[in-house]
């Protein structure tokens, strides 16, 4: 049992005190576990840098990353840019792990955001799944897994993982609540699921190794909640003028993402907010970079509206606006940006 190799989530310090909790289910939606607020802007090109690795290791990573970009409206640029969004090491003493989605932007540029300490099967594709915003499938509150905790703790404490008890509890036992994720129904064939034996559970659940993207992996990552290929590249950005009257807008269909662009003439504190009765979620990217996440917000404004107040350098910035409920939410809102 101890021979099972497991990936672990690289958690940012700000999330360490936010354990996953079980919660009431809301059935019927397509699966996949994507923590809310960690996806990249739809249509992004993510820059990737190899910090180490042999040519064959790097080729394997590129090959399996392409499994995702083939179905999602995301591209990977393996140009080894110093300011790359995803930075990969191949330390065989550090297991396999990745930050989740835009969490990578909180990691210093001289540090890895992903490690591929082993490349068995679809390991690289699994880690790139994390890198584009997916969490472990067994963290689904709809999974029905009842862990035999003593057995799992003992197995993962030995080789090849050498996990302490807290690491195992976070990566195996804890589950997200329904309001923390996009997706519900459990997918036993997902590449984001661990392979583990029946002895690890109290109810005889076992899983098999999933070395390719499942049909539901592909459906979800290309669906309205993540990266639909409604049009290639980034959507056209609507210009916003700093200090101008509020712009009236409308999320006319579920999953729609509105993209705005504004220019900061000088360094200073800028405030971007929405108004209206629609439950809006907002992200700010820049300067002049559609993947450099600067800030995000849900309800810091009035009612269900977001408000981002941020010190910015002079330059161009992108604002992404969507309904909090990407599966069915629509509604009108207004948006404005001003300098304090």
N, C-alpha and C positions, 0 to 999 in steps of 0.2 A: 504493500500500500504506500510505503514511503517513496516509491520510485516515481510517483506522479509529479510532474513538473507543473507548477502553477505560477501564473502571472500575478503581480500585486499592483494595486492602484497606488500611484504616487500622489499623496494628498497634500495640498497646500496648507500651511500653518493656519490660515483663516478658517479652514474647514475641519480641523482636527477635533473641535468641540461640537461638531454637528453630526452625531451618530445617525445612521439610517434607522428608521423606525417603521414598524408595520402599521398599516392603516386600512381603512375600509376600501374595498375594491369598487371599481366602476367598470363592468365588463363590456366586451364587444368590440374594442378597438384593436387595430393591428398592433402587433407586438413590438418589441425592442425596448431596451432600457437606455434612455438618453436623459441624463440629469438636466433639468431645465436651466437655461441661462449659460450653457457652456458650448453651444454650437457656434461655428464660424459663420460669417455672412455668406448666404447662398451665392454661389458663383465665384467664390474666392479662389485664387491661386496661392497655395501654401508653399513657401520656400522651405527646402529641406537641406540640411548640412550634415554630412558624415564627419564625426569627430574622430573616428578610428574605423577599423574593419578592413578585411581583405577584399579584393575585387569580387570574389564569389559571394561573400557575405553581403556586400553592398548591392550586387545584382539581384540577390534573393529579396532584399528589402524593396527595391524598385519594382520588381515583378509583382509582389503581393500588394503593394500600395496601389498598383494599377487596377487591381480587382475592384477597389472602391471607386476610383475615378471613372471606371468604365460605365458605372450605373448612376453615379451621383453628379450633381452640378458643382464639382470641385476638381481642381487640378493640382498636381504636385510638380514643383520646379526643383529638380535635383542639381541646382547650380552651386551648391556649397557656399551660399551667401553668408557673410559674417553675421548678419541680422536675421538669419533664418528663423521661421516660426517653429519648425520642428528640428531638433538637433539630436543625432543618434550616435550612441556609443555601443560598443560590442564587448563589454566587460563580462567574461564568463564567470566571474566571481560575484556578480550582482544580479543574477537572475534575469527575468524579463519583466519590464514594466513600462508604463507611459503615464504622463499627465493626461488629464481628460480635456479635450477641446481647447478652448481659449485660456485655460489655466496655464498653458505653456507660455503665454506672454508675461506671466509673473515670475518666470525663471530667468536669472541673469544669462546674457548671451554667451558667456563662457562656460555654461553648464549644460549638460544633456537634459532633454525633455523626454527621452526614450532610451531604454537600454535593451539590446537584443543579445542577452547572455547565452541564449540557445535559439536555434532556428528550426526546431522540429516542426514538421507538418506546416500548419498555417500560422505559426507563432507571429511572424512579421505582420500578417494581415490582421490578426487579433490586436496587436499593439497599435497598428494604424487605425483600427476601429476606435480604440480609446482616443487616439490623437484627433479624430474628427468628431468626438463628442459622445461616444457610446460607453456605457459601463458594462459590468459583468452581467450576463443573462441570469445567473443564479441569484443575483440581487433583486430579481423581480419579486414583488409581493404576491404575484400570481403563480409562482413556481411550485408551491406545495411541498417544498423540501423540508424534512424534519431531520436536522443534523444530529448525528451521534457525536456530540462535542468532544468527549474524552478520546475517542478513536481518531478524530480528525486532528485534534491538537497534538497527539503523539505522532501521527504520520507526518505532519508538516514540520514538526520540530527536527526531524532527521533529514538526511540527504534526499534529493538535491536542493531542498528549499531552505532548511535551517531557520524557519520562522519562529519568532517568539509568540507567546499566547496572544498578545494584543494585535499583532499583525494578522494572525489567523482569524481572530474575532472580527476585525474590520473587513477583511477581504473575503471571508467565507460566510460568517454567521449573520452579520448585519444585513438588513434589507431596507430598500427605500420605501417610503410611503407613497401612495398613489399621487399625492399632490406635488411630489418632488421630481416626477419623471414624466416623459412622454412615452406612451405605450403601456400595454397591460398584459395581453395574453402571452403565455410562456412559450418559447420556441426551443424544443429539445435539440434541434439541429443547428442552432446558431453558432457561428464561429466565436461568439463572445461568451460561450459557456465552457466552464472547466470540464475536463473528463475526470470522473471519479467513480469508485466502485460502490456497490450496494452496501458494503460494510461501513461506509461513512455516514449512512442515514439510518434512522429508526424505522422508516416506512418502506425500506427496500428499494428506494429510488437510486438508479445508477444512470450514468450518462456515458456516451461514447465520444471518442475524439472526433472533433469536427474540423477538418483541415481545409475546407473551402467555404465560401459564403453560401448560406442557405438561401432558398427562394424568398423567405421572409426578411432576411437581412437585406437583400437587394431591394425588395419592395419598400421597406421602411426607410432606408437611407435615401431613396429616390422620391419619397413621398412628401406630402405637404408639410410635415412636422420637421423635416430635416433639409434635404438639398434637392428639390425637384428641378428637373431639366426643362422647365417651361420655356426658357430661352438660354442660350449659351452665355457664359461670362456673367459679370455683375449686371443687375438691372440698371436701367438709366436713372441717374440721380437727378432729382428735382432741386434746383438751386434755392437756397435760403439766404436771405440778406440779414446780416447782424443788425438788430435794432428796428427791423421792418415790422409792420403790422402782422398779426398772426395769420398763418396760411391755413385755409380750410382744406381738410382732406377726408378720405373715406377708405376704410378697409372693406372693399366690396365683396370679397369672397374669402372663404376659409383658407388659411395658409398664406395669404398674401403678405408680402413684405414690401414696405415702402422705403425707399432709399433717398436721402437728402444729402446735399453737399453745401458747406458754407466756408467762407474764407475769413480767417482771423487776421486782421491787418497788423496787429501788434500783440506782444505777449500780455497776458492778463487772465482774469477769471471770467469765464463765459458760462452762461446758464442756458440750458436747453430744456424745454418742458412742453408737455401737451396739456390740453384742456378738453373737457367733454365727459360724457357718461360712459364711454367705451373703455374697457380694461386694457390698457396699453403696456407693452414691454419695449424698452428702448436701450440701444447700445450705441456707444460713441467710439469711432475708430479714427486713427490718424497719428501724426500729420502726414498727409499725402500717402497713406498706406491703408488699404482696405482690410488688412488682417491684423493691424496693430491695435488691439482692443485697449482703450483707455478707461472706459467706465461703462457701467450698465445699471439700470434701475427699473423697478417695477412700480412701487406705490409711494415714492417720497414726495410727490406733488399733491395736488388737491384730489381727494377721493381716490379713484383707481388710476390716477395719472402718474407717470414717471417725471422726475426732475433730476437732471445732472448738473451740478455746479463744479467746474473743473478749471484748474490753472492750466492754460494752454500756451504753447509757443505760437508765434506767427506761422500761418500755413493753412493748408486745405484740410477739411475734416469731413468725415462721413457719419451720418446719423441713420441708423436702421430702426424702423418702427414696425411692430407687428402686434396683433392681438395676443394677449396672454394665452388664450386657448387657441392654439394653432389648428386644432382639428375642426372647429365649427364656429369660432368667433368672428363677428363682423361688426362694423359700426363706424360712425363719424367721429372726428376729433379735429383739433387745431394744434398747430405746432409753431414755436417761435424760438429764436435765439437772441440773446442780448449780452452785452459786456457790462460787468458790474463796475 
